[in-house]
Amino acid sequence: TITVPAKVPPAEAMPLARKYQELHTAGRDDLIPYKAMELTTVVAEAARMCNLEHGPYSFDLTLTGLCIGDVALVGFPGEPFTAAGVMTKEAPGWKAIMPCALTNGAQGYFPMKEAFDEGGYEARSSMSRRCRDGRGQRGFESCALSFQERTALAECPARAVRLTRCV
């Protein structure tokens, strides 16, 4: 389990977030000064800010693993960016590692640090700071290593199935 900080909005941003949320709920997106994908991004960001105004201040994310011989499936409880999947697939000692999204949860996007720096829909609408400062990224790395060590120690033979969770 990885505990990641929530992306709690600053108090000074809340009046505009509430306004956009109210306009969107009332079906008045035409009064929000954005168009197309930027409108979608601003509305999603406003919803996230309103949802997190009073917490929670962190999220627990449990990565789930399933080993079948020397093949591993690693499940993320949301939608990790490609870099998290690549990082997981690069753990040594496996014939194949298959990252799986939306496993045992749907806790939103898991943008990596670079995505936060660039902005965009996924980073701005993400409920947590998961990887904004690198902590979440290091969490994925350590969980992938933990998964590798635990399943290797469990002697997962061919055709046997061993279920484990990263802790």
N, CA, C and O atoms as a DFTB+ gen file, in Angstrom:
668 C
 N C O
     1  1       0.843      -1.177       0.000
     2  2       0.000       0.000       0.000
     3  2       0.885       1.235       0.000
     4  3       1.849       1.327       0.760
     5  1       0.547       2.172      -0.854
     6  2       1.258       3.437      -0.939
     7  2       0.312       4.516      -0.439
     8  3      -0.824       4.599      -0.907
     9  1       0.752       5.343       0.500
    10  2      -0.043       6.478       0.944
    11  2       0.461       7.703       0.209
    12  3       1.644       8.037       0.276
    13  1      -0.441       8.369      -0.492
    14  2      -0.065       9.541      -1.273
    15  2      -0.882      10.745      -0.812
    16  3      -2.044      10.597      -0.433
    17  1      -0.284      11.927      -0.842
    18  2      -1.007      13.124      -0.402
    19  2      -2.068      13.545      -1.411
    20  3      -1.887      13.406      -2.620
    21  1      -3.174      14.059      -0.893
    22  2      -4.234      14.586      -1.749
    23  2      -3.812      15.949      -2.285
    24  3      -3.008      16.651      -1.672
    25  1      -4.352      16.300      -3.408
    26  2      -4.076      17.597      -4.018
    27  2      -5.138      18.570      -3.520
    28  3      -6.043      18.949      -4.262
    29  1      -5.018      18.975      -2.244
    30  2      -5.981      19.870      -1.606
    31  2      -5.823      21.265      -2.220
    32  3      -4.710      21.786      -2.291
    33  1      -6.909      21.860      -2.655
    34  2      -6.812      23.160      -3.326
    35  2      -6.523      24.295      -2.347
    36  3      -6.916      24.227      -1.182
    37  1      -5.845      25.327      -2.812
    38  2      -5.628      26.505      -1.967
    39  2      -6.949      27.248      -1.768
    40  3      -7.775      27.301      -2.679
    41  1      -7.146      27.814      -0.599
    42  2      -8.404      28.495      -0.265
    43  2      -8.754      29.595      -1.265
    44  3      -9.922      29.784      -1.602
    45  1      -7.739      30.318      -1.738
    46  2      -8.011      31.430      -2.656
    47  2      -8.522      30.970      -4.025
    48  3      -9.075      31.777      -4.772
    49  1      -8.351      29.712      -4.360
    50  2      -8.827      29.191      -5.645
    51  2     -10.272      28.694      -5.573
    52  3     -10.890      28.437      -6.606
    53  1     -10.808      28.560      -4.374
    54  2     -12.119      27.940      -4.210
    55  2     -13.290      28.758      -4.754
    56  3     -14.205      28.155      -5.315
    57  1     -13.327      30.084      -4.629
    58  2     -14.485      30.803      -5.183
    59  2     -14.685      30.547      -6.684
    60  3     -15.812      30.322      -7.125
    61  1     -13.614      30.579      -7.458
    62  2     -13.731      30.334      -8.892
    63  2     -14.084      28.865      -9.170
    64  3     -14.871      28.576     -10.073
    65  1     -13.513      27.956      -8.408
    66  2     -13.833      26.537      -8.583
    67  2     -15.313      26.291      -8.304
    68  3     -15.978      25.573      -9.051
    69  1     -15.830      26.887      -7.229
    70  2     -17.260      26.728      -6.911
    71  2     -18.140      27.320      -8.016
    72  3     -19.161      26.741      -8.387
    73  1     -17.729      28.476      -8.533
    74  2     -18.498      29.123      -9.611
    75  2     -18.552      28.212     -10.837
    76  3     -19.628      27.992     -11.393
    77  1     -17.410      27.684     -11.260
    78  2     -17.379      26.797     -12.427
    79  2     -18.188      25.529     -12.179
    80  3     -18.875      25.043     -13.078
    81  1     -18.111      25.001     -10.980
    82  2     -18.865      23.791     -10.634
    83  2     -20.370      24.073     -10.707
    84  3     -21.130      23.269     -11.248
    85  1     -20.793      25.209     -10.166
    86  2     -22.221      25.574     -10.193
    87  2     -22.709      25.800     -11.622
    88  3     -23.789      25.340     -11.992
    89  1     -21.913      26.506     -12.423
    90  2     -22.300      26.737     -13.817
    91  2     -22.418      25.424     -14.575
    92  3     -23.373      25.220     -15.325
    93  1     -21.460      24.540     -14.382
    94  2     -21.482      23.251     -15.073
    95  2     -22.691      22.419     -14.643
    96  3     -23.380      21.834     -15.480
    97  1     -22.941      22.370     -13.347
    98  2     -24.080      21.611     -12.821
    99  2     -25.404      22.159     -13.372
   100  3     -26.343      21.402     -13.617
   101  1     -25.464      23.479     -13.562
   102  2     -26.679      24.114     -14.085
   103  2     -26.776      24.015     -15.607
   104  3     -27.731      24.516     -16.201
   105  1     -25.786      23.366     -16.243
   106  2     -25.817      23.246     -17.692
   107  2     -25.426      24.518     -18.418
   108  3     -25.808      24.713     -19.572
   109  1     -24.675      25.381     -17.765
   110  2     -24.299      26.677     -18.343
   111  2     -22.805      26.759     -18.641
   112  3     -22.162      27.758     -18.318
   113  1     -22.256      25.721     -19.250
   114  2     -20.838      25.737     -19.633
   115  2     -20.515      26.895     -20.561
   116  3     -19.364      27.324     -20.640
   117  1     -21.524      27.408     -21.270
   118  2     -21.304      28.531     -22.179
   119  2     -20.842      29.790     -21.445
   120  3     -20.306      30.706     -22.070
   121  1     -21.043      29.847     -20.126
   122  2     -20.605      31.003     -19.340
   123  2     -19.205      30.828     -18.744
   124  3     -18.679      31.733     -18.096
   125  1     -18.617      29.666     -18.969
   126  2     -17.232      29.415     -18.526
   127  2     -16.338      29.794     -19.701
   128  3     -16.542      29.291     -20.806
   129  1     -15.353      30.669     -19.493
   130  2     -14.601      31.242     -20.630
   131  2     -13.548      30.320     -21.261
   132  3     -12.415      30.741     -21.493
   133  1     -13.915      29.081     -21.534
   134  2     -13.010      28.135     -22.182
   135  2     -13.810      27.323     -23.183
   136  3     -15.035      27.243     -23.091
   137  1     -13.125      26.728     -24.126
   138  2     -13.770      25.908     -25.154
   139  2     -13.074      24.558     -25.266
   140  3     -11.907      24.411     -24.902
   141  1     -13.799      23.591     -25.768
   142  2     -13.280      22.266     -26.125
   143  2     -12.573      21.597     -24.937
   144  3     -13.098      21.585     -23.824
   145  1     -11.388      21.045     -25.182
   146  2     -10.681      20.271     -24.152
   147  2     -10.290      21.130     -22.956
   148  3     -10.265      20.640     -21.828
   149  1      -9.988      22.391     -23.184
   150  2      -9.648      23.270     -22.055
   151  2     -10.858      23.447     -21.136
   152  3     -10.696      23.511     -19.917
   153  1     -12.056      23.525     -21.694
   154  2     -13.274      23.592     -20.886
   155  2     -13.430      22.310     -20.067
   156  3     -13.708      22.367     -18.869
   157  1     -13.252      21.162     -20.708
   158  2     -13.339      19.877     -20.005
   159  2     -12.334      19.826     -18.862
   160  3     -12.656      19.362     -17.768
   161  1     -11.123      20.300     -19.110
   162  2     -10.064      20.290     -18.097
   163  2     -10.425      21.189     -16.926
   164  3     -10.281      20.787     -15.771
   165  1     -10.892      22.394     -17.206
   166  2     -11.230      23.351     -16.150
   167  2     -12.404      22.838     -15.315
   168  3     -12.405      22.980     -14.092
   169  1     -13.394      22.247     -15.963
   170  2     -14.553      21.710     -15.236
   171  2     -14.135      20.531     -14.358
   172  3     -14.572      20.428     -13.212
   173  1     -13.287      19.637     -14.890
   174  2     -12.807      18.499     -14.093
   175  2     -11.954      18.982     -12.924
   176  3     -12.061      18.452     -11.818
   177  1     -11.120      19.972     -13.158
   178  2     -10.287      20.524     -12.084
   179  2     -11.149      21.170     -11.005
   180  3     -10.875      21.006      -9.816
   181  1     -12.182      21.897     -11.402
   182  2     -13.085      22.519     -10.432
   183  2     -13.801      21.460      -9.594
   184  3     -13.956      21.624      -8.384
   185  1     -14.235      20.383     -10.232
   186  2     -14.901      19.291      -9.506
   187  2     -13.948      18.668      -8.492
   188  3     -14.328      18.405      -7.351
   189  1     -12.701      18.433      -8.920
   190  2     -11.706      17.870      -8.000
   191  2     -11.485      18.803      -6.822
   192  3     -11.431      18.349      -5.679
   193  1     -11.357      20.091      -7.078
   194  2     -11.115      21.056      -6.006
   195  2     -12.285      21.083      -5.016
   196  3     -12.076      21.109      -3.804
   197  1     -13.516      21.078      -5.538
   198  2     -14.689      21.086      -4.646
   199  2     -14.761      19.798      -3.827
   200  3     -15.120      19.830      -2.650
   201  1     -14.425      18.673      -4.442
   202  2     -14.446      17.395      -3.721
   203  2     -13.395      17.318      -2.621
   204  3     -13.608      16.648      -1.611
   205  1     -12.271      17.990      -2.803
   206  2     -11.163      17.881      -1.844
   207  2     -10.994      19.106      -0.956
   208  3     -10.024      19.194      -0.203
   209  1     -11.920      20.046      -1.033
   210  2     -11.774      21.286      -0.254
   211  2     -11.548      21.007       1.228
   212  3     -10.742      21.685       1.865
   213  1     -12.237      20.033       1.776
   214  2     -12.124      19.718       3.206
   215  2     -11.531      18.330       3.448
   216  3     -11.827      17.698       4.462
   217  1     -10.709      17.860       2.536
   218  2     -10.076      16.556       2.682
   219  2     -10.798      15.516       1.854
   220  3     -11.806      15.834       1.222
   221  1     -10.324      14.300       1.837
   222  2      -9.244      13.745       2.659
   223  2      -7.889      14.321       2.242
   224  3      -7.729      14.850       1.142
   225  1      -6.937      14.204       3.136
   226  2      -5.622      14.786       2.913
   227  2      -4.611      13.773       2.380
   228  3      -3.474      14.127       2.068
   229  1      -5.029      12.521       2.279
   230  2      -4.178      11.493       1.670
   231  2      -5.064      10.344       1.196
   232  3      -6.222      10.216       1.595
   233  1      -4.478       9.510       0.330
   234  2      -5.152       8.328      -0.197
   235  2      -4.232       7.131      -0.023
   236  3      -3.016       7.248      -0.174
   237  1      -4.812       5.983       0.293
   238  2      -4.058       4.731       0.308
   239  2      -4.345       4.005      -0.992
   240  3      -5.502       3.764      -1.336
   241  1      -3.291       3.657      -1.711
   242  2      -3.417       2.929      -2.969
   243  2      -2.785       1.562      -2.787
   244  3      -1.603       1.466      -2.456
   245  1      -3.544       0.517      -2.996
   246  2      -3.016      -0.837      -2.888
   247  2      -2.770      -1.385      -4.273
   248  3      -3.694      -1.489      -5.081
   249  1      -1.529      -1.734      -4.552
   250  2      -1.192      -2.396      -5.805
   251  2      -1.328      -3.893      -5.572
   252  3      -0.873      -4.411      -4.553
   253  1      -1.949      -4.581      -6.509
   254  2      -2.219      -6.006      -6.376
   255  2      -1.369      -6.774      -7.374
   256  3      -1.192      -6.343      -8.514
   257  1      -0.844      -7.913      -6.941
   258  2      -0.019      -8.715      -7.839
   259  2      -0.511     -10.138      -7.935
   260  3      -1.014     -10.702      -6.963
   261  1      -0.365     -10.710      -9.097
   262  2      -0.691     -12.108      -9.336
   263  2       0.467     -12.697     -10.121
   264  3       0.889     -12.145     -11.137
   265  1       0.980     -13.830      -9.636
   266  2       2.125     -14.479     -10.267
   267  2       1.686     -15.837     -10.786
   268  3       1.071     -16.625     -10.068
   269  1       2.011     -16.097     -12.043
   270  2       1.756     -17.406     -12.647
   271  2       3.089     -17.834     -13.250
   272  3       3.466     -17.389     -14.334
   273  1       3.788     -18.695     -12.539
   274  2       5.129     -19.070     -12.977
   275  2       6.031     -17.854     -12.979
   276  3       6.143     -17.159     -11.969
   277  1       6.674     -17.592     -14.104
   278  2       7.559     -16.434     -14.180
   279  2       6.905     -15.267     -14.925
   280  3       7.578     -14.423     -15.516
   281  1       5.568     -15.250     -14.876
   282  2       4.792     -14.144     -15.437
   283  2       4.042     -13.475     -14.280
   284  3       3.442     -14.152     -13.445
   285  1       4.083     -12.163     -14.244
   286  2       3.420     -11.434     -13.170
   287  2       2.449     -10.410     -13.742
   288  3       2.727      -9.770     -14.756
   289  1       1.313     -10.266     -13.081
   290  2       0.365      -9.205     -13.386
   291  2       0.378      -8.267     -12.192
   292  3       0.238      -8.712     -11.053
   293  1       0.544      -6.993     -12.435
   294  2       0.564      -5.996     -11.363
   295  2      -0.597      -5.048     -11.612
   296  3      -0.653      -4.377     -12.643
   297  1      -1.522      -4.996     -10.661
   298  2      -2.722      -4.188     -10.818
   299  2      -2.639      -2.878     -10.069
   300  3      -2.318      -2.847      -8.881
   301  1      -2.932      -1.793     -10.771
   302  2      -2.993      -0.453     -10.196
   303  2      -4.461      -0.080      -9.990
   304  3      -5.280      -0.353     -10.867
   305  1      -4.824       0.541      -8.851
   306  2      -6.223       0.894      -8.593
   307  2      -6.623       2.214      -9.254
   308  3      -7.261       3.057      -8.623
   309  1      -6.257       2.390     -10.494
   310  2      -6.551       3.606     -11.237
   311  2      -5.887       3.519     -12.592
   312  3      -5.661       2.427     -13.113
   313  1      -5.575       4.669     -13.164
   314  2      -4.994       4.712     -14.497
   315  2      -3.587       5.308     -14.446
   316  3      -3.421       6.526     -14.514
   317  1      -2.580       4.450     -14.328
   318  2      -1.210       4.963     -14.293
   319  2      -0.761       5.436     -15.669
   320  3      -1.199       4.918     -16.696
   321  1       0.111       6.419     -15.668
   322  2       0.707       6.848     -16.929
   323  2       1.655       5.756     -17.408
   324  3       2.072       4.897     -16.632
   325  1       1.981       5.798     -18.661
   326  2       2.834       4.788     -19.279
   327  2       4.127       4.573     -18.506
   328  3       4.580       3.438     -18.360
   329  1       4.729       5.658     -18.007
   330  2       6.008       5.543     -17.295
   331  2       5.907       4.621     -16.082
   332  3       6.857       3.898     -15.783
   333  1       4.770       4.633     -15.376
   334  2       4.609       3.743     -14.217
   335  2       4.557       2.289     -14.674
   336  3       5.129       1.411     -14.028
   337  1       3.874       2.037     -15.780
   338  2       3.824       0.680     -16.318
   339  2       5.175       0.211     -16.806
   340  3       5.560      -0.934     -16.573
   341  1       5.901       1.091     -17.484
   342  2       7.237       0.738     -17.972
   343  2       8.160       0.440     -16.802
   344  3       8.922      -0.526     -16.829
   345  1       8.084       1.287     -15.764
   346  2       8.903       1.089     -14.568
   347  2       8.619      -0.285     -13.950
   348  3       9.537      -0.995     -13.538
   349  1       7.348      -0.642     -13.896
   350  2       6.951      -1.930     -13.331
   351  2       7.456      -3.079     -14.213
   352  3       7.960      -4.077     -13.699
   353  1       7.323      -2.943     -15.522
   354  2       7.735      -4.000     -16.454
   355  2       9.242      -4.230     -16.451
   356  3       9.706      -5.300     -16.848
   357  1      10.012      -3.236     -16.007
   358  2      11.470      -3.353     -16.043
   359  2      12.059      -4.092     -14.845
   360  3      13.272      -4.290     -14.787
   361  1      11.224      -4.504     -13.884
   362  2      11.743      -5.259     -12.740
   363  2      12.380      -6.545     -13.253
   364  3      11.749      -7.294     -13.999
   365  1      13.630      -6.808     -12.860
   366  2      14.333      -7.984     -13.382
   367  2      13.793      -9.293     -12.805
   368  3      13.142      -9.309     -11.761
   369  1      14.080     -10.391     -13.513
   370  2      13.764     -11.719     -13.004
   371  2      12.443     -12.293     -13.465
   372  3      12.035     -13.350     -12.984
   373  1      11.762     -11.626     -14.385
   374  2      10.472     -12.098     -14.856
   375  2      10.515     -12.321     -16.356
   376  3      11.186     -11.582     -17.076
   377  1       9.813     -13.322     -16.827
   378  2       9.672     -13.524     -18.268
   379  2       8.806     -12.405     -18.837
   380  3       9.068     -11.876     -19.918
   381  1       7.772     -12.063     -18.081
   382  2       6.891     -10.968     -18.492
   383  2       6.215     -10.381     -17.264
   384  3       5.849     -11.104     -16.337
   385  1       6.054      -9.074     -17.266
   386  2       5.259      -8.381     -16.254
   387  2       4.221      -7.566     -17.013
   388  3       4.557      -6.781     -17.901
   389  1       2.957      -7.763     -16.652
   390  2       1.878      -7.066     -17.330
   391  2       1.174      -6.127     -16.354
   392  3       0.429      -6.582     -15.486
   393  1       1.402      -4.825     -16.488
   394  2       0.676      -3.867     -15.657
   395  2      -0.799      -3.831     -16.068
   396  3      -1.120      -3.874     -17.255
   397  1      -1.684      -3.753     -15.083
   398  2      -3.120      -3.728     -15.335
   399  2      -3.706      -2.495     -14.660
   400  3      -3.401      -2.221     -13.499
   401  1      -4.531      -1.760     -15.362
   402  2      -5.155      -0.559     -14.813
   403  2      -6.519      -0.889     -14.219
   404  3      -7.126      -1.905     -14.556
   405  1      -6.991      -0.019     -13.333
   406  2      -8.325      -0.114     -12.740
   407  2      -8.561      -1.443     -12.034
   408  3      -9.646      -2.018     -12.129
   409  1      -7.543      -1.931     -11.323
   410  2      -7.625      -3.187     -10.595
   411  2      -7.972      -2.897      -9.136
   412  3      -7.215      -2.220      -8.440
   413  1      -9.097      -3.399      -8.677
   414  2      -9.550      -3.211      -7.291
   415  2      -9.683      -1.735      -6.924
   416  3      -9.448      -1.354      -5.778
   417  1     -10.057      -0.914      -7.886
   418  2     -10.276       0.496      -7.594
   419  2     -10.202       1.346      -8.842
   420  3      -9.663       0.941      -9.872
   421  1     -10.761       2.541      -8.719
   422  2     -10.740       3.506      -9.812
   423  2     -10.448       4.871      -9.206
   424  3     -11.311       5.748      -9.163
   425  1      -9.220       5.032      -8.742
   426  2      -8.875       6.250      -8.020
   427  2      -8.250       7.314      -8.912
   428  3      -7.446       8.124      -8.452
   429  1      -8.617       7.308     -10.178
   430  2      -8.202       8.373     -11.074
   431  2      -6.882       8.112     -11.768
   432  3      -6.371       6.992     -11.794
   433  1      -6.352       9.179     -12.327
   434  2      -5.090       9.110     -13.053
   435  2      -3.907       9.138     -12.094
   436  3      -3.982       9.729     -11.017
   437  1      -2.816       8.495     -12.497
   438  2      -1.557       8.535     -11.756
   439  2      -0.508       9.202     -12.642
   440  3       0.363       8.524     -13.188
   441  1      -0.584      10.521     -12.787
   442  2       0.410      11.198     -13.626
   443  2       1.793      11.159     -12.985
   444  3       1.920      11.155     -11.760
   445  1       2.803      11.131     -13.805
   446  2       4.175      11.192     -13.318
   447  2       4.571      12.663     -13.197
   448  3       3.844      13.546     -13.653
   449  1       5.711      12.918     -12.588
   450  2       6.141      14.286     -12.309
   451  2       6.137      15.165     -13.559
   452  3       5.685      16.309     -13.509
   453  1       6.630      14.645     -14.667
   454  2       6.705      15.427     -15.900
   455  2       5.317      15.877     -16.355
   456  3       5.170      16.978     -16.886
   457  1       4.310      15.047     -16.156
   458  2       2.957      15.396     -16.573
   459  2       2.419      16.559     -15.752
   460  3       1.721      17.423     -16.281
   461  1       2.743      16.586     -14.452
   462  2       2.320      17.719     -13.634
   463  2       2.992      18.995     -14.115
   464  3       2.370      20.056     -14.149
   465  1       4.260      18.890     -14.487
   466  2       4.990      20.060     -14.967
   467  2       4.374      20.600     -16.259
   468  3       4.353      21.810     -16.482
   469  1       3.871      19.693     -17.115
   470  2       3.273      20.083     -18.393
   471  2       1.844      20.581     -18.227
   472  3       1.377      21.380     -19.039
   473  1       1.132      20.123     -17.186
   474  2      -0.282      20.455     -17.030
   475  2      -1.120      19.503     -17.852
   476  3      -0.667      18.402     -18.166
   477  1      -2.321      19.893     -18.207
   478  2      -3.185      19.040     -19.015
   479  2      -4.269      18.385     -18.177
   480  3      -4.249      18.435     -16.947
   481  1      -5.207      17.777     -18.870
   482  2      -6.401      17.228     -18.232
   483  2      -6.092      16.244     -17.117
   484  3      -6.592      16.402     -16.003
   485  1      -5.276      15.229     -17.395
   486  2      -5.044      14.169     -16.415
   487  2      -4.379      14.701     -15.155
   488  3      -4.780      14.348     -14.046
   489  1      -3.369      15.545     -15.311
   490  2      -2.663      16.078     -14.148
   491  2      -3.537      17.052     -13.361
   492  3      -3.521      17.048     -12.130
   493  1      -4.291      17.877     -14.062
   494  2      -5.109      18.875     -13.369
   495  2      -6.341      18.275     -12.709
   496  3      -6.833      18.813     -11.717
   497  1      -6.848      17.169     -13.245
   498  2      -8.039      16.558     -12.656
   499  2      -7.699      15.452     -11.660
   500  3      -8.590      14.940     -10.981
   501  1      -6.433      15.080     -11.564
   502  2      -6.010      14.018     -10.651
   503  2      -6.330      14.390      -9.211
   504  3      -6.102      15.527      -8.796
   505  1      -6.862      13.430      -8.442
   506  2      -7.270      13.688      -7.068
   507  2      -6.099      13.803      -6.102
   508  3      -6.266      14.310      -4.993
   509  1      -4.947      13.352      -6.493
   510  2      -3.825      13.402      -5.557
   511  2      -2.591      13.975      -6.210
   512  3      -2.519      14.141      -7.428
   513  1      -1.646      14.267      -5.387
   514  2      -0.345      14.729      -5.862
   515  2       0.525      13.533      -6.168
   516  3       1.750      13.646      -6.191
   517  1      -0.080      12.405      -6.400
   518  2       0.584      11.110      -6.498
   519  2       2.053      11.196      -6.874
   520  3       2.907      10.671      -6.159
   521  1       2.351      11.840      -7.967
   522  2       3.740      11.824      -8.428
   523  2       4.280      13.216      -8.682
   524  3       5.308      13.370      -9.341
   525  1       3.611      14.219      -8.176
   526  2       4.019      15.595      -8.450
   527  2       5.453      15.875      -8.027
   528  3       6.193      16.516      -8.773
   529  1       5.865      15.415      -6.852
   530  2       7.214      15.705      -6.361
   531  2       8.122      14.484      -6.399
   532  3       9.209      14.505      -5.821
   533  1       7.694      13.425      -7.068
   534  2       8.521      12.228      -7.176
   535  2       8.218      11.178      -6.126
   536  3       8.644      10.033      -6.278
   537  1       7.492      11.525      -5.054
   538  2       7.206      10.540      -4.007
   539  2       6.377       9.386      -4.532
   540  3       6.670       8.225      -4.244
   541  1       5.351       9.694      -5.299
   542  2       4.521       8.625      -5.855
   543  2       5.303       7.769      -6.826
   544  3       5.138       6.549      -6.864
   545  1       6.151       8.406      -7.610
   546  2       6.977       7.671      -8.565
   547  2       7.884       6.703      -7.822
   548  3       8.017       5.547      -8.223
   549  1       8.516       7.169      -6.731
   550  2       9.363       6.288      -5.919
   551  2       8.517       5.193      -5.282
   552  3       8.987       4.070      -5.099
   553  1       7.263       5.516      -4.942
   554  2       6.371       4.509      -4.383
   555  2       6.097       3.393      -5.364
   556  3       6.101       2.222      -4.983
   557  1       5.854       3.734      -6.642
   558  2       5.650       2.707      -7.661
   559  2       6.906       1.857      -7.798
   560  3       6.820       0.635      -7.911
   561  1       8.076       2.500      -7.788
   562  2       9.339       1.759      -7.916
   563  2       9.508       0.783      -6.760
   564  3       9.837      -0.384      -6.974
   565  1       9.284       1.258      -5.529
   566  2       9.496       0.381      -4.377
   567  2       8.454      -0.728      -4.325
   568  3       8.754      -1.842      -3.895
   569  1       7.232      -0.433      -4.759
   570  2       6.206      -1.464      -4.767
   571  2       6.530      -2.525      -5.812
   572  3       6.326      -3.714      -5.569
   573  1       7.030      -2.108      -6.968
   574  2       7.420      -3.078      -8.000
   575  2       8.536      -3.963      -7.474
   576  3       8.522      -5.172      -7.708
   577  1       9.501      -3.389      -6.768
   578  2      10.582      -4.188      -6.197
   579  2      10.057      -5.108      -5.109
   580  3      10.465      -6.266      -5.021
   581  1       9.155      -4.598      -4.280
   582  2       8.568      -5.424      -3.225
   583  2       7.827      -6.607      -3.838
   584  3       7.934      -7.735      -3.356
   585  1       7.074      -6.340      -4.904
   586  2       6.346      -7.402      -5.590
   587  2       7.326      -8.456      -6.096
   588  3       7.104      -9.656      -5.939
   589  1       8.409      -7.988      -6.703
   590  2       9.406      -8.906      -7.250
   591  2      10.023      -9.757      -6.135
   592  3      10.128     -10.976      -6.272
   593  1      10.428      -9.121      -5.039
   594  2      11.073      -9.853      -3.943
   595  2      10.116     -10.844      -3.299
   596  3      10.494     -11.987      -3.039
   597  1       8.883     -10.425      -3.037
   598  2       7.937     -11.295      -2.336
   599  2       7.547     -12.495      -3.177
   600  3       7.455     -13.607      -2.658
   601  1       7.318     -12.291      -4.467
   602  2       6.917     -13.434      -5.279
   603  2       8.100     -14.336      -5.564
   604  3       7.929     -15.549      -5.687
   605  1       9.308     -13.771      -5.674
   606  2      10.495     -14.602      -5.881
   607  2      10.737     -15.472      -4.646
   608  3      11.066     -16.652      -4.770
   609  1      10.574     -14.894      -3.468
   610  2      10.770     -15.646      -2.235
   611  2       9.697     -16.715      -2.044
   612  3       9.930     -17.733      -1.393
   613  1       8.533     -16.474      -2.611
   614  2       7.428     -17.424      -2.463
   615  2       7.578     -18.623      -3.401
   616  3       6.745     -19.529      -3.381
   617  1       8.623     -18.635      -4.214
   618  2       8.871     -19.735      -5.158
   619  2       7.619     -20.062      -5.951
   620  3       7.021     -21.127      -5.801
   621  1       7.254     -19.146      -6.772
   622  2       6.044     -19.282      -7.574
   623  2       6.321     -20.228      -8.742
   624  3       6.836     -19.780      -9.766
   625  1       5.995     -21.543      -8.625
   626  2       6.320     -22.505      -9.681
   627  2       5.409     -22.347     -10.890
   628  3       4.340     -21.741     -10.808
   629  1       5.842     -22.891     -11.987
   630  2       5.023     -22.842     -13.201
   631  2       3.659     -23.460     -12.921
   632  3       3.553     -24.473     -12.229
   633  1       2.635     -22.849     -13.458
   634  2       1.241     -23.256     -13.347
   635  2       0.654     -23.121     -11.955
   636  3      -0.524     -23.416     -11.756
   637  1       1.442     -22.684     -10.994
   638  2       0.869     -22.414      -9.666
   639  2       0.526     -20.924      -9.628
   640  3       1.213     -20.100     -10.230
   641  1      -0.508     -20.607      -8.937
   642  2      -0.916     -19.214      -8.834
   643  2      -0.697     -18.741      -7.415
   644  3      -1.138     -19.384      -6.463
   645  1      -0.026     -17.633      -7.273
   646  2       0.243     -17.064      -5.954
   647  2      -0.214     -15.620      -5.979
   648  3       0.235     -14.841      -6.820
   649  1      -1.093     -15.258      -5.074
   650  2      -1.605     -13.894      -4.983
   651  2      -0.866     -13.180      -3.869
   652  3      -0.698     -13.728      -2.779
   653  1      -0.430     -11.979      -4.133
   654  2       0.266     -11.191      -3.117
   655  2      -0.139      -9.747      -3.266
   656  3      -0.637      -9.340      -4.316
   657  1       0.068      -8.973      -2.229
   658  2      -0.193      -7.543      -2.284
   659  2       1.074      -6.826      -1.827
   660  3       1.768      -7.282      -0.919
   661  1       1.359      -5.704      -2.468
   662  2       2.501      -4.905      -2.046
   663  2       2.122      -4.155      -0.768
   664  3       1.048      -3.558      -0.682
   665  1       2.992      -4.192       0.196
   666  2       2.758      -3.448       1.439
   667  2       3.992      -2.643       1.790
   668  3       4.004      -1.944       2.803
